[in-house]
């Protein structure tokens, strides 16, 4: 039983040290400005929209290609 209490106490100490180290590291972080966040957000939205259009175009092209191949082999 004493070993279990020692392990629990040791775990609590390690957890407290971990959060203390996390706090120190978070103070060292260089956070982006609001302008950088806004600019990168706009770029992500534009890129997502363009990729969506590209994949939609690919889908339509492959759908028509497969439909033509099936029509050719099925005699429709």
C-alpha atoms as one frame of an Amber mdcrd trajectory, in Angstrom:
protein
   0.000   0.000   0.000   2.841   2.370   0.778   4.285   1.821  -2.685   0.988
   2.770  -4.267   0.861   6.018  -2.313   4.447   6.759  -3.302   3.618   6.167
  -6.943   0.545   8.418  -6.713   2.506  11.169  -4.989   5.276  10.861  -7.540
   2.689  11.035 -10.338   1.194  14.234  -8.906   4.626  15.825  -8.616   5.480
  14.876 -12.204   2.135  16.206 -13.444   2.669  19.523 -11.631   6.201  19.800
 -13.079   4.848  19.030 -16.550   2.307  21.849 -16.399   4.927  24.192 -14.991
   7.218  23.403 -17.940   4.331  23.852 -20.375   3.648  27.310 -18.923   7.327
  28.286 -19.357   7.387  27.043 -22.964   4.143  28.834 -23.838   5.733  32.122
 -22.765   8.487  31.524 -25.342   6.072  31.046 -28.232   5.998  33.763 -30.882
   2.331  34.186 -31.712   1.271  35.462 -35.162  -0.316  38.872 -35.504  -3.999
  39.241 -36.362  -2.991  40.361 -39.858  -1.008  37.147 -40.395  -3.892  35.037
 -39.079  -6.360  36.846 -41.344  -4.109  36.509 -44.404  -3.441  32.808 -43.931
  -7.135  32.156 -43.238  -8.096  33.826 -46.515  -5.436  31.792 -48.356  -6.769
  28.543 -46.866 -10.343  29.412 -47.843  -9.332  30.344 -51.406  -7.203  27.207
 -51.796 -10.029  25.027 -50.457 -12.485  26.573 -52.892 -10.095  26.120 -55.845
  -9.340  22.506 -54.939 -13.078  21.876 -54.614 -13.652  23.230 -58.129 -10.744
  21.189 -59.485 -12.020  17.948 -57.950 -15.561  18.670 -59.161 -14.210  19.126
 -62.696 -12.228  15.875 -62.436 -15.332  14.082 -61.174 -17.446  15.300 -64.097
 -14.755  14.375 -66.658 -14.261  10.861 -65.237 -18.004  10.331 -64.912 -18.557
  11.176 -68.574 -15.569   9.055 -69.634 -16.809   6.021 -67.714 -20.334   6.542
 -69.041 -19.055   6.604 -72.643 -17.001   3.432 -72.108 -19.983   1.655 -70.574
 -22.291   2.823 -73.350 -19.796   1.570 -75.953 -19.458  -1.908 -74.425 -23.127
  -2.291 -73.477 -24.338  -1.130 -76.896 -26.513   1.741 -75.755
